[in-house]
Each structure stands twice: as C-alpha cells, then as structure tokens.
Amino acid sequence: MATTPGQRLLPVVVDHLAQANPAQRIGLIPTGADVSDGYDTVTVQRLARAVDVFAWWIEKQIGRARKSETIAYMASNDVRYLIFLLAAHKTGYKPLLPSTRLSDEAYQHILHATDCHAFFYTPEKQRRVSEIEAFRPDTTFHEVPSIPELFSTTAQPYLYTKTYQEAEDDVAIIIHSSGTTGMPKPVPLTHGFLATIDYAAYISRPQFRQSTMFHNIQPDTLVLSTTPFFHLMGLLAFCESLFHHIPFVILPEKPLSADLITSAITATKPAAAMLPPSLLEDMSHVPAARTALSTLEYVYFAGAPLAPEVGDDLSQLTKMITVIGSSEMGIVSSLVPQGKNVWGYFDWNPAYGVDMQHVSDDMYELVIPRRADSRRIHGIFHTFPDLTEYRSNDLFIRHPEHPHLWKYHGRLDDVIVLSNGEKLNPITLEKIVEGHPRVHRALLIGQARFDTALLVEPNWALEGETIDEKAFIEDIWPTVERANEAVPKYGRIAKSKIRLSDPKKPFQLTPKGTTKRHAVNKDYKDEIEAIYAAAEEETAAVELPTTLTIDNLHTFVRSLIANLLDRADLGDDEDLYAAGLDSLQTIQLAKTLNKAVVAAGYPAGQEITQQQIYSNPSITQLAVYLHDLVTGNLRTTTITRADRLATTIEKYTSQLPRRTTPAVPAPAKSTVVLTGSTGSLGTYLLHSLLTDSNVAKVYCFNRSDAADRQQRSFADKGLDTALLNPSRVEFLTVSFGAPRFGLSEAKYADLLENVDFIIHNAWKVNFNHPLESFEDPHIKGVVEFISFSVRSKYNAHLSFVSSVSTIGGWTEKLGPVVPETPIENVDAVLVQGYGESKFVGERLCLAASEGPGVPTTVFRVGQIAGPTSVKGMWNLDEWVPTLVKTSKAVGKVPASLGGAEVDWVPVDTLSTITTELMHTRRQNQSTTPHAVYHLVNPCKTPWATLVPAIQTKYPGMQAVPLDQWLDELEAIKSPSETEVREKPALKLLDFYRGLAGEMLSASISVEQTRGASKTMEGLGAVTGELMGNWLGQWDF
C-alpha cells in the first residue's frame, strides 16, 4: 500500500523510499542562523534514520503509547518538526503542534482540551516552556536532541506496521485554529485527511488545465516554504515532498523579511515559493526582492487577499497563483485561471465539487456537499465525518465578465453591521489601502456604529519612530478614495475618521498573517471611542450663520450637503436622494442641523429629524424649512398631503402625450418588455414568460448590465438557463427617467415596431424616502412608458406592478371591502413615500387609459413568499426568515403575529398568475382599457398553523406570545456582532411591534383576479408543508 496514491501513510512512505530511492531529496535546510551559512541536503534515507533515532529516544523518555496519548512539540521552525511528527506516528502518539505565539490561557486551554501531559521542545524555546511549566505541574517536559545528533546517530529501524485501512481514522496531527474570536480550538487531522492531500494530485481536471498546487512542477524541483510547520501550509510542503517528490527549502529561524526571502531565493534557486501576501506587499517595493521574484516560475500565496495594485504589479514579474484552504478542510482543488488580470481569482476544479451558495447581494459562500467519493478527495469529511455538507463561512464574489471565476471576499464573521442594520464587507477596502507602500495594515471599524472609521498601521520600519499623522493621512488619502469606491456609499470613510496605530501596540496577526480583527478592536477600544467622540464634537462645532436670512441659510445648507456628498455642483432644486444622499447621511445631516439650531438658541431645532430631511429633499426646500423653523412660520408653509399628491399627479399627467396615428391590432404572439428582471420576482416572471409559447421575445430593461446576473439568478433558483437564449431574450441597459430610456434611436425604433406588452416591475424599495425622491427616475419612468405606448405600433399595454401599500391605510369608513378599482381617496394610501409613489404610478396608468387610450393594468401585490420549488430561496434578509432564524437562536417562536393573518403568495406562483393576467388583459383590453388586480392569497391562514412546522424543524422550540418574544429581544442591550448575526430580528423590532397594528380593518377583494387567472382561482392557503420547504432552504 506504500505506493497506492490516496492510501499512503507518511511513516510507511518514508521507510519505503529510504529503501527504493535513498538519495531522493526531501529538502534543503539551513546550516546556521543566516542564509550565508549555507544549506544542507536532507535525503529520504537520512530522514528515515533520524526518525528511527527520535522514535527510540521518545520511547526511552516516556515509553511507547498505550492508548494513543497526545504529546506536544514546540520548536524552532526546522526539520525536527517533521522528524518528531513521524517518530510520534511510529511510537503510537498523537502529535500536537501548538503555535509558538499563544498566551498562557491559550496553552492551558489547548493542552487541557487534548489531554496532553508530555511536552517536547528545542532549547531555543526554554524560556517560554518554563513559563508553561509553572501552570502545568502534571505535565512532563523534555528537551529534544539537536539536528546534528539526530542525523549523526544510528539506530535499529523502528517499525510501523499498520495498514492504511487500520490507520485511516487514527489522528496523525493535531493543529489548532487561530483563536481570532476566542480560545484556539484543537483540530485533529487523521491519516485519511493527509491521504486526501496525496490524492489531490490525481483528481481529474480539464485537458490542458493546470492545478493551482504543485502538481505541475517537475519532480525534484525546489519550492521555498515560509510557513511554520505547526500550520497546515507548512505541513503541506512536507507532504508534497514525500508524496510527490517536490522538495522544500526551509528558512533560517528569524523574522520573515524581504531581505531574508531575497537572499534565500538567490542562494537556493527554487522554481517556486509559498509567500504570505503581507510579505509580497513588502517585497514589491524593494528592487532586489523584485529581481528575486522574477526568477521564480510560480509564486503561491494564501491566507489572505493580496492588494490589487501589488498583484497587478508582481504578475508582470512571475506567475501569481492564489490558493485557499483551512486547517479543517485542507486545500480546495482549483485550476490556474486563464486570461488577463485574473491572478486573484479562483477557478474551482469541477471534479472537486464546490457549491457556491448565494448569501446576500453579490456574495456567495463556498460550500462542499458530501458525495460518494468524498472520503477520497475531501479532507473536511475526515475532520467532520458526520457532516452531509460543509459550510466554510468563506465569501466570494464573481468576476464581472467571467462568472466561473471567484474572488475571495472575506468571511461571514468579517461582515460589519452598522447601527442601522446596513452590512459591509471590509476586506476589499482594507486590501486596497494596504497596497500603499507606507501602509502595513488597515482595519475598517464600524460594528454597531452610525458610520465607519479606519485605523491604519503604518510601515513603522520605513517611517521611523515619529510621524506627522496629518501629512501621512493626506499622502494616503488618494488611495483611500479609490478604496471607498469598492464599498457602498454608507460604508465609505471620511478623512476625519482616519487614525494611525500606536507603534507600541502592533496589530495582532493570525498564523496565516491576517489581522485579528476582534483582538485589534479590543486593543484599540479607547482610540476607537476617541475617533467617534471627536466626530460628535465636530458635528457640535457647526454653527448657523449670524444673520438668518434665506440666502445665508441657503449657503449654509449647500456647504453641509456639498461636504457630505463631496459635490459642489448640486442644483438648488435637485433632489438630494437622486444626487446620492443615503439614509446614513440623512441621519448625519439631521443630527448636524439639530445641534446647530439648538446651539444657536432655538429649542425648535430638536424637531429636526430624518423625516424632515426626507420631506424637504433639496437645498432650497431645506433652507426654507430652516428659515421657517427658526422664525416660527412652519405652520403657514405646509400643504395637506392630499394637495401634495394631487399636485404631483397633475405635474405628470399634464406631460402625457396623445396618439396621433391609429394602433395596429396586437400580434398573435406577444413581445414583452420586462423591467427589474434580475430581482426575485423579476427572475420568476422572466422564467414564466420564456416558458410561455405565446411569448415571442422578451426585452429586459435594467439599470446595469444584467445578462450575467440573470444567468446566475436562474442557476441559483434551479431554473433552466438554456431558456436565456439570445433569440428569445435581450438585455438592455436603460435609464428609466431619460428620453427613449437612454437607448439609441435605432434600438428604440425597433422596440416601437415590435413590443405590444410591458410589465413594469422595477422600483426602489425604501420606506423612509419621501415621495419626491421617487420622482426621478421612477415616476418619470412611468411617464416614459406611457409615451412609448402612445408612439408604439401596437399601442403597447402597460402593466404596473404596484403594492398593497396603496390601500394600506384603508379603514371601514371607506367601505367594508377594498375593491379592485382605482383608488380616489388618498387616506387609503399608507403614509410613506414608497406607497405614495406607487399611488401616483397607479393614477398615471388610469389617466393614460382615460386620455391617450393606453391599455393599462395595475397589480397590487401583497407579501411575496419564497418559491414552492425545492431550489431557490426566500431572501434571508426579509422579515419572515429573520423571525425564524432569531426564533431558532432563542428557542422560542411567536405563537401568533398579533391579529395579522398569512395571505402570502409564493413568488413562482405569483409569476404564473401575472403571466395569466397578461393573456387575459390582451383579450379584454379593447373593452376594458384599465383594470386593477389584487395579488394577495384569497385563502388566509393563521400564523399559528405554520408554527408546528418550525417546531418540527427545531425540536424543543417553545411557542410564546408575540409580546413576550419581543420583550426578551428588547432586553438585549447593546448586542454584540455575534448576537445580531444569530438574532437578526434585533434590527427589525419596530417592524414586528407594528405588525399587528398595520393590519387592514377591511378585507381585500380578489374576485376579479380569481376570475382572470386559473392559478389564482385554485390557490390554496400557505401550508405547514410549504413552510417546511422554506425552512429546508434556509436551513438555519
């Protein structure tokens, strides 16, 4: 069995090779403390003899293992690690290889957890060992022989007689996690796990494709290894040497530096090197190091991303290859990506079976599902033999042009959750900043804060002991600005929120070389508080003009907003939200105005809230509002809500054009424009249209290039991607509020000639923004579609996807039933900009039918649920999955939702209903130019009927009153990042409190919809079985 790949045991391989090929090189080891002292070649025969010597020595010290006890080893990073490892195997012990940089508490924890009572060490670690010895009185400590002793002494062979089948599940090595968020966790790796490293070279891969590991390197070719042997990547170099004849080069025991690596490459001439990203970033700025790197065929890097500028630069010198793995799962099999500028991406080997599962936005989690051959190729199922799939917590984003390529984007526990619930992945921003030559490390801060800040660790070796912080920040600011472009606006860093680290408190790092985020946050707790305290003082320092004229306040407001948006070219009446103002900036602006007005002696300033900004979303409106506030004239300047909505409706209905030529009857098969096709409902709508034989073609209108995203969305939901044939669907990038949607005259003319039906599904969902912020492009977009229809050959039918928020304020005073007719009374509309904007859209559709004669349909959509299919998933960020995940964490689920009942419609069912309604409207539009349909489930069911399905999924879960459930959550003050992640309902408590109160007191009529759609007619209530399907998809 010594020669069967995937069934080889390290001690057996060593003894076999010592007989079969005794001169084979295992590696080069330094003979002294410096590279200049020279290197010695270790052959497999010398290694085998040293292992036997060490095995007999261990037996003499503590005897042979009786029941596979654990023995620990701490040493200089030299060849004795490997000799000890093999000697432990032969004597029957489990070798524990702890990091040399743990705290006392961590050593105590790891030794106790592994029941270790024998500790071996090299003389260089004597001081640290003495400290450990003081709190481990029940442990024996043994100084091991020197390298010359081990290689010069001879001994009888120490036989290892187990077969692979006997030893597969025996522990071969115990390493441990980094302990980034707590105590390090022991990770036992079996001989079966190591066999998957062996077999990795034999996994099939596409013809002419290269593996990212060393398997394409010629035998006996040197690879420089810089990772400690107590780390998986260090052990990997040893395994590759024995299993695949790729000898390693070890560095002298001294801190890693560009100079050390340069001299080692020059002296030993390896073909490849494994180097941490932080070291590569240092080397990129040193001419001699760059020259050394250029002599290598390959540079492998792992453990962390590489700054983009550095990778782009070094990829001109050598082949840069990124590798990913972990202590628990080993290395994930991938292929060297093909193409330009793809050095930082992964191309998973199809034979390995990676499943990239969508998490949120553009992020996907690497998941490894178990399969029949997993024990041969997946190390993770040796580490966790009972798992059916492994969720890595590692996040990736797709390449914008090559969807099969993936870039590492941090971990789920890296994600920062701001105080308003917005999520932010910091990794890309940090790596861009770290690409600056004066920056060693960067840490984005903001957990549970209003906004973000940046802590920068300069490259102190270059800077010296003193530094001009202000000048330093000015120097790196252009790089920070570039980094800001990589994150959402709410996560961008202001220059005033950047601080430098203390040279006496270097950032703590993991063995992989990544920043220990939680540890650094703790070390710099006071400094972080000071950053935010200073920002509060800066806000308080803003002063109103001395003379409060309209003009002065206008200038004052313009200055504040220009600073927030970093724009000096804003129009006086330009909508601030269309210009880019977001919710966090709204809070900041309200807070600044509040403090400035109150500080000037006007208590009414306390009335300035976010809502006031939303209601006055331009420089002129805000200046007038401030003037009226401080002069006491606010009441005289307000208009009623009904008047405001009427004015908006009139503003846009007056723009509607008239048809000048008669329309042609619609063709037998429909050509459809669909907007918002990449969203959840949009994806299923597109699928329904493409599977409909009566639809000739679909044009998808989106605000950004959507073809790749649509492919991914179909695949994620288990929909047939072959339907996305360019002959049936065409993706167009449009601007909804622009003339001709921003399309060329030729393309617009083509659409006018062919399109006969429009489903307008794209709309901003933000319940804080005022009506005015929806005008451009959303309401303007409705006008553009009406204009399109009037000019089109077939008088294209416009169907508008509205919302039940347009009837959410309906009371019994308006009638016992909400009819499927146009709404006249604005009191029926929820008091929110979103609902009001949908109401305006509905009224525009009615006006288009009554005036220009455009056939229109309004779909008032209620709560959209997850799909009925096994594939696909109800968005994890929505309120129902959020409630379920939180209930799992607390062990309790609400027994009811107050008075609210479940009238949800599954998203795939809803798309079918919509398509059926489209055909109904094509048939009756000549007699009924305008129609309204309510897309809510006619068969309501109490929430209590779904609770048993949740309790079945999570045995022991208790059903409690909604108020009790909320009270327990509200009792959690200042929740930690982990608590927010485990109990996401903490971010939606106001929503859950208001859930029952938002119930309509009248019922919603659906009779017209049921008569027009056979699927709606047969729609039943949401069942426990359907809830079980969603629970399985979420799998919290």
C-alpha positions, 0 to 999 in steps of 0.5 A: 500500500506504500505506493497506492496514491490516496492510501499512503501513510507518511511513516510507511512512505518514508521507510519505503523510499529510504529503501527504493530511492535513498538519495531522493531529496526531501529538502534543503535546510539551513546550516546556521542562523543566516542564509550565508551559512549555507544549506544542507541536503536532507535525503529520504534515507537520512530522514528515515534514520533520524526518525528511527533515532527520535522514535527510540529516544521518545520511547526511552523518555516516556515509553511507547503509547498505550492508548494513543496519548497526545504529546506536544512539540514546540520548536524552532521552525526546522526539520525536527518538526517533521522528524518528531511528527513521524517518530510520534506516528511510529511510537503510537502518539498523537502529535500536537503542534501548538503555535509558538505565539499563544498566551498562557490561557491559550496553552492551558486551554489547548493542552487541557482540551487534548489531554496532553501531559508530555511536552517536547521542545528545542532549547531555543524555546526554554524560556517560554516552556518554563513559563508553561511549566509553572501552570502545568505541574502534571505535565512532563517536559523534555528537551529534544536532541539537536539536528546534528545528533539526530542525523549523526546517530544510528539506530535499529529501524523502528517499525510501523506496521499498520495498514492504511485501512487500520490507520485511516481514522487514527489522528496523525496531527493535531493543529489548532485554529487561530483563536481570532474570536476566542480560545484556539480550538484543537483540530485533529487531522487523521491519516485519511485527511493527509491521504486526501492531500496525496490524492489531490494530485490525481483528481481529474481536471480539464485537458490542458488545465493546470492545478493551482498546487504543485502538481505541475512542477517537475519532480525534484524541483525546489519550492521555498516554504515560509510557513511554520510547520505547526500550520497546515501550509507548512505541513503541506510542503512536507507532504508534497515532498514525500508524496510527490517528490517536490522538495522544500527549502526551509528558512533560517529561524528569524523574522520573515523579511524581504531581505531574508526571502531575497537572499534565500531565493538567490542562494537556493534557486527554487522554481517556486515559493509559498509567500504570505501576501503581507510579505509580497506587499513588502517585497514589491517595493524593494528592487532586489526582492523584485529581481528575486521574484522574477526568477521564480516560475510560480509564486503561491500565496494564501491566507489572505487577499493580496492588494490589487495594485501589488498583484497587478504589479508582481504578475508582470514579474512571475506567475501569481497563483492564489490558493485557499484552504483551512486547517479543517478542510485542507486545500480546495482543488482549483485550476490556474485561471486563464486570461488577463488580470485574473491572478486573484481569482479562483477557478474551482476544479469541477471534479472537486465539487464546490457549491457556491451558495448565494448569501446576500447581494453579490456574495456567495459562500463556498460550500462542499456537499458530501458525495460518494467519493468524498472520503477520497478527495475531501479532507473536511469529511475526515475532520467532520465525518458526520457532516452531509455538507460543509459550510466554510463561512468563506465569501466570494464574489464573481468576476464581472465578465467571467462568472466561473471565476471567484474572488475571495471576499472575506468571511461571514464573521468579517461582515460589519453591521452598522447601527442601522442594520446596513452590512459591509464587507471590509476586506476589499477596502482594507486590501486596497489601502494596504497596497500603499507602500507606507501602509502595513495594515488597515482595519475598517471599524464600524460594528454597531456604529452610525458610520465607519472609521479606519485605523491604519498601521503604518510601515513603522520600519520605513517611517521611523519612530515619529510621524506627522499623522496629518501629512501621512493621512493626506499622502494616503488619502488618494488611495483611500478614495479609490478604496471607498469606491469598492464599498457602498456609499454608507460604508465609505470613510471620511478623512476625519475618521482616519487614525494611525496605530500606536507603534507600541501596540502592533496589530495582532496577526493570525498564523496565516498573517491576517489581522485579528480583527476582534483582538485589534478592536479590543486593543484599540477600544479607547482610540476607537471611542476617541475617533467617534467622540471627536466626530460628535464634537465636530458635528457640535462645532457647526454653527448657523450663520449670524444673520438668518436670512434665506440666502445665508441659510441657503449657503449654509445648507449647500456647504453641509450637503456639498461636504457630505456628498463631496459635490459642489455642483448640486442644483438648488432644486435637485433632489438630494436622494437622486444626487446620492444622499443615503439614509446614513447621511440623512441621519448625519445631516439631521443630527448636524442641523439639530445641534446647530439650531439648538446651539444657536438658541432655538429649542425648535431645532430638536424637531429636526429629524430624518423625516424632515430631511426626507420631506424637504429633499433639496437645498432650497426646500431645506433652507426654507424649512430652516428659515421657517423653523427658526422664525416660527412660520412652519405652520403657514408653509405646509400643504395637506398631503392630499394637495401634495399628491394631487399636485404631483399627479397633475405635474405628470399627467399634464406631460402625457402625450396623445396618439396621433396615428391609429394602433395596429391590432396586437400580434398573435404572439406577444413581445414583452418588455420586462423591467427589474428582471434580475430581482426575485420576482423579476427572475420568476416572471422572466422564467414564466414568460420564456416558458410561455409559447405565446411569448415571442421575445422578451426585452429586459430593461435594467439599470446595469448590465444584467445578462450575467446576473440573470444567468446566475439568478436562474442557476441559483433558483434551479431554473433552466438557463438554456431558456436565456437564449439570445433569440428569445431574450435581450438585455438592455441597459436603460435609464428609466427617467431619460428620453427613449430610456437612454437607448439609441434611436435605432434600438428604440425604433425597433422596440416601437415596431415590435413590443405590444406588452410591458410589465413594469416591475422595477422600483426602489424599495425604501420606506423612509424616502419621501415621495419626491425622491421617487420622482426621478427616475421612477415616476418619470419612468412611468411617464416614459412608458406611457409615451412609448405606448402612445408612439408604439405600433401596437399601442403597447399595454402597460402593466404596473406592478404596484403594492398593497401599500396603496390601500394600506391605510384603508379603514371601514369608513371607506367601505367594508371591502377594498375593491379592485378599482382605482383608488380616489381617496388618498387616506387609503394610501399608507403614509410613506413615500414608497406607497405614495409613489406607487399611488401616483404610478397607479393614477398615471396608468388610469389617466393614460387609459382615460386620455391617450387610450393606453391599455393599462393594468395595475397589480397590487401585490401583497407579501411575496413568499419564497418559491414552492420549488425545492431550489431557490430561496426566500431572501434571508434578509426579509422579515419572515426568515429573520423571525425564524432564524432569531426564533431558532437562536432563542428557542422560542417562536411567536405563537401568533403575529398579533391579529395579522393573518398569512395571505402570502403568495409564493413568488413562482406562483405569483409569476404564473398568475401575472403571466395569466393576467397578461393573456387575459388583459390582451383579450379584454383590453379593447373593452376594458382599457384599465383594470386593477388586480389584487395579488394577495392569497384569497385563502388566509391562514393563521400564523399559528398553523405554520408554527408546528412546522418550525417546531418540527424543524427545531425540536424543543422550540417553545411557542410564546406570545408575540409580546413576550418574544419581543420583550426578551429581544428588547432586553438585549442591550447593546448586542454584540456582532455575534448576537445580531448575526444569530438574532437578526430580528434585533434590527427589525423590532419596530417592524414586528411591534407594528405588525399587528397594528398595520393590519387592514380593518377591511378585507381585500377583494380578489374576485376579479383576479380569481376570475382572470387567472386559473392559478389564482382561482385554485390557490390554496392557503400557505401550508405547514408543508410549504413552510417546511420547504422554506425552512429546508432552504434556509436551513438555519 
